[in-house]
Amino acid sequence: MSITVEIIICAFLLMGGLFVLLGSFGLLRLPDFYTRLHAPTKATTLGLAGLLIGSMIYFFVAEQRLVVHELLITLFLLITAPVSAHMMAKSALHHRVKMVKHTQGQQLANTARKRQPPPSDGA
């Protein structure tokens, strides 16, 4: 394996690991649910995509075969992570999860909450 390919693989693995690490710190440090939701979503999308692309390149060069399952995992994560984060944020909005005072767009959240009936307590 050439040094150029090894540098490219290392770059993807380091980039992916850095994004996952930063997403973990964001999950711990950010103040409310809505901002905390943003950090792991980006970490999943960018971090795991970087790790999987680096792994794909390695196995393509080392074994001379296309690794399709890692490509499918990457595509699945790129599609589903933002959609699931949007659905969780929308659910939290309708369940009236509190925001921090300095969160931008609170007037939009209040308008959206007024359009929905309050959640029922009983089943």
KEMAR-580960 format. One record per residue (C-alpha): x, y, z; residue number from 1; residue in three letters. Coordinates in Angstrom, 1 decimal, padded with zeros to 4 digits, always signed. Layout:
BEGIN
> px,py,pz,gunu,seti
> X,Y,Z,NUM,ALA;
...
//
This chain:
BEGIN
> px,py,pz,gunu,seti
> +000.0,+000.0,+000.0,1,MET;
> +001.4,+003.4,-001.0,2,SER;
> +002.0,+006.2,+001.5,3,ILE;
> -000.5,+008.4,-000.3,4,THR;
> -003.3,+005.9,+000.2,5,VAL;
> -002.3,+005.5,+003.9,6,GLU;
> -002.4,+009.3,+004.4,7,ILE;
> -005.9,+009.5,+002.8,8,ILE;
> -007.1,+006.6,+005.0,9,ILE;
> -005.7,+008.3,+008.1,10,CYS;
> -007.2,+011.6,+007.2,11,ALA;
> -010.7,+010.1,+006.9,12,PHE;
> -010.3,+008.1,+010.1,13,LEU;
> -009.0,+011.1,+012.1,14,LEU;
> -011.7,+013.4,+010.7,15,MET;
> -014.4,+010.8,+011.6,16,GLY;
> -012.9,+010.3,+015.1,17,GLY;
> -012.7,+014.1,+015.6,18,LEU;
> -016.3,+014.7,+014.7,19,PHE;
> -017.5,+011.9,+017.0,20,VAL;
> -015.4,+013.3,+019.8,21,LEU;
> -016.7,+016.8,+019.3,22,LEU;
> -020.3,+015.5,+019.1,23,GLY;
> -019.8,+013.7,+022.5,24,SER;
> -018.5,+016.9,+024.1,25,PHE;
> -021.4,+018.8,+022.6,26,GLY;
> -023.9,+016.3,+024.0,27,LEU;
> -022.4,+016.9,+027.5,28,LEU;
> -021.9,+020.6,+027.4,29,ARG;
> -024.9,+022.1,+025.5,30,LEU;
> -027.6,+023.5,+027.7,31,PRO;
> -031.0,+022.2,+026.5,32,ASP;
> -032.5,+019.3,+024.5,33,PHE;
> -032.7,+021.2,+021.2,34,TYR;
> -029.1,+022.2,+021.2,35,THR;
> -028.0,+018.9,+022.6,36,ARG;
> -029.8,+017.1,+019.8,37,LEU;
> -027.7,+018.9,+017.2,38,HIS;
> -024.3,+017.7,+018.3,39,ALA;
> -024.7,+013.9,+018.1,40,PRO;
> -026.7,+014.2,+014.9,41,THR;
> -023.7,+015.9,+013.2,42,LYS;
> -021.3,+013.5,+014.9,43,ALA;
> -023.2,+010.5,+013.5,44,THR;
> -023.6,+012.0,+010.0,45,THR;
> -020.1,+013.3,+009.5,46,LEU;
> -018.1,+011.2,+012.0,47,GLY;
> -019.3,+007.8,+011.1,48,LEU;
> -019.4,+008.6,+007.4,49,ALA;
> -015.7,+009.5,+007.7,50,GLY;
> -014.8,+006.3,+009.6,51,LEU;
> -016.7,+004.1,+007.2,52,LEU;
> -015.3,+005.8,+004.1,53,ILE;
> -011.8,+005.4,+005.5,54,GLY;
> -012.5,+001.7,+006.1,55,SER;
> -014.0,+001.3,+002.6,56,MET;
> -010.8,+002.8,+001.0,57,ILE;
> -008.6,+000.5,+003.1,58,TYR;
> -010.4,-002.7,+002.2,59,PHE;
> -010.6,-001.7,-001.4,60,PHE;
> -006.9,-001.2,-001.6,61,VAL;
> -005.9,-004.1,+000.6,62,ALA;
> -008.3,-006.8,-000.7,63,GLU;
> -008.9,-005.4,-004.2,64,GLN;
> -012.7,-005.6,-003.9,65,ARG;
> -015.5,-003.1,-003.5,66,LEU;
> -017.0,-003.1,+000.0,67,VAL;
> -020.7,-002.4,-000.7,68,VAL;
> -022.1,-003.0,+002.8,69,HIS;
> -020.0,-000.1,+004.3,70,GLU;
> -021.2,+002.2,+001.5,71,LEU;
> -024.8,+001.2,+002.2,72,LEU;
> -024.3,+001.9,+006.0,73,ILE;
> -022.9,+005.3,+005.1,74,THR;
> -025.8,+006.2,+002.9,75,LEU;
> -028.3,+004.9,+005.4,76,PHE;
> -026.8,+007.1,+008.1,77,LEU;
> -026.6,+010.1,+005.9,78,LEU;
> -030.3,+009.8,+005.2,79,ILE;
> -031.8,+008.7,+008.5,80,THR;
> -029.8,+010.7,+011.1,81,ALA;
> -031.2,+014.2,+010.1,82,PRO;
> -034.7,+012.8,+009.7,83,VAL;
> -034.7,+011.2,+013.1,84,SER;
> -033.3,+014.3,+014.7,85,ALA;
> -036.0,+016.4,+013.1,86,HIS;
> -038.7,+014.0,+014.3,87,MET;
> -037.3,+014.1,+017.9,88,MET;
> -037.1,+017.9,+017.8,89,ALA;
> -040.7,+018.1,+016.5,90,LYS;
> -041.9,+015.7,+019.2,91,SER;
> -040.1,+017.7,+021.9,92,ALA;
> -041.7,+020.9,+020.6,93,LEU;
> -045.2,+019.4,+020.8,94,HIS;
> -044.5,+018.1,+024.3,95,HIS;
> -043.5,+021.5,+025.3,96,ARG;
> -039.9,+020.7,+026.3,97,VAL;
> -038.4,+023.9,+027.7,98,LYS;
> -035.8,+025.9,+025.8,99,MET;
> -033.0,+028.0,+027.3,100,VAL;
> -033.7,+031.7,+027.4,101,LYS;
> -031.2,+032.7,+024.7,102,HIS;
> -032.4,+030.1,+022.2,103,THR;
> -033.2,+031.8,+018.9,104,GLN;
> -036.5,+031.2,+017.2,105,GLY;
> -038.6,+030.9,+020.4,106,GLN;
> -041.4,+032.9,+018.9,107,GLN;
> -041.6,+030.4,+016.0,108,LEU;
> -041.8,+027.5,+018.6,109,ALA;
> -044.6,+029.3,+020.5,110,ASN;
> -046.5,+029.8,+017.2,111,THR;
> -046.2,+026.1,+016.4,112,ALA;
> -047.2,+025.1,+019.9,113,ARG;
> -050.4,+027.2,+019.7,114,LYS;
> -051.5,+025.3,+016.6,115,ARG;
> -051.3,+021.9,+018.4,116,GLN;
> -053.6,+020.8,+021.3,117,PRO;
> -051.8,+020.2,+024.6,118,PRO;
> -050.7,+016.6,+025.1,119,PRO;
> -053.2,+014.4,+026.9,120,SER;
> -052.1,+012.9,+030.2,121,ASP;
> -054.4,+009.8,+030.1,122,GLY;
> -054.6,+007.0,+027.5,123,ALA;
//
